[in-house]
Structure formats: C-alpha cells, structure tokens
Amino acid sequence: MCWITRKHPFGKARLIDTGEIVDFRKLTTPKDIVTIVTSRALTDNEDWNIMQKNEFKIFRNGLPQKF
C-alpha cells in the first residue's frame, strides 16, 4: 500500500496509466487536505509514501496520525 497527502499550495499530477495531467489548483481550495491510499502509486511526478509489510496508518482530517 502507499499514500500521498496533498495540501495547499496544490500543484499538477501526471497519471502513470494515461499520462493525463490533473491540475489540483482547479479542483481544491486553500483549506483542503486530500489523502489518497492505494495499492500502488498513481502519479509519476510526486513522492508517494510506501507502507511496509504489516504497517498500519491512521488518518484524521486527511493527515496521518501518530499512535
């Protein structure tokens, strides 16, 4: 599993599968925090966090929490 958190200032992301560019500045507000958790990285121009085997994460309001 891997995850990424996006927050202001938002930028553009390039999708690995299609090469499409998504401009998150047009889709978000400065107050937004967006976290995506997926089985593999979806973009090739961002730094994704790769979870280790048996690693567990908790997210609250879009941000990872320490426990």
Wavefront OBJ file of the C-alpha trace (Angstrom):
o trace
v 0.000 0.000 0.000
v 1.047 3.571 -0.489
v -0.342 7.002 0.248
v 0.092 10.650 -0.545
v -1.240 13.768 1.136
v -1.829 16.879 -0.901
v -2.449 20.309 0.590
v -2.079 23.966 -0.302
v -0.279 25.003 -2.423
v -1.641 22.358 -4.778
v 0.156 21.505 -7.983
v -0.223 19.292 -11.008
v -0.027 15.498 -11.026
v 0.747 13.259 -14.016
v -1.151 9.952 -14.032
v 1.063 6.918 -14.681
v -1.550 4.948 -16.643
v -2.607 7.635 -19.120
v -0.098 10.486 -18.886
v -3.007 12.822 -18.198
v -2.196 15.934 -16.149
v -4.534 16.802 -13.273
v -4.299 20.390 -12.008
v -5.436 20.204 -8.391
v -5.420 24.004 -8.099
v -8.617 23.993 -10.179
v -10.263 21.292 -8.039
v -9.412 22.364 -4.483
v -9.421 25.299 -2.088
v -6.509 26.549 0.073
v -8.154 24.917 3.115
v -8.376 21.416 1.573
v -6.218 18.485 2.640
v -6.532 15.413 0.433
v -5.041 11.997 1.213
v -5.198 9.065 -1.190
v -4.422 5.496 -0.069
v -3.980 2.956 -2.858
v -2.245 -0.302 -3.721
v 0.335 1.470 -5.925
v 1.448 4.974 -6.826
v -0.908 6.614 -9.304
v 1.316 9.509 -10.409
v 4.938 9.664 -11.508
v 5.814 13.241 -10.568
v 5.018 13.111 -6.836
v 6.671 11.479 -3.818
v 4.441 8.655 -2.570
v 4.846 7.123 0.896
v 5.313 3.365 0.599
v 3.962 1.372 3.535
v 5.959 -1.591 4.811
v 4.501 -5.055 5.310
v 2.271 -5.108 8.433
v 2.444 -1.305 8.729
v -0.720 0.388 9.978
v -1.684 4.041 9.454
v -4.486 6.137 10.874
v -5.583 9.315 9.092
v -7.633 12.108 10.607
v -8.849 15.073 8.596
v -6.574 13.941 5.777
v -3.392 13.787 7.867
v -1.541 10.724 9.216
v -1.692 10.368 12.992
v 0.876 9.029 15.423
v -0.419 6.443 17.866
l 1 2 3 4 5 6 7 8 9 10 11 12 13 14 15 16 17 18 19 20 21 22 23 24 25 26 27 28 29 30 31 32 33 34 35 36 37 38 39 40 41 42 43 44 45 46 47 48 49 50 51 52 53 54 55 56 57 58 59 60 61 62 63 64 65 66 67
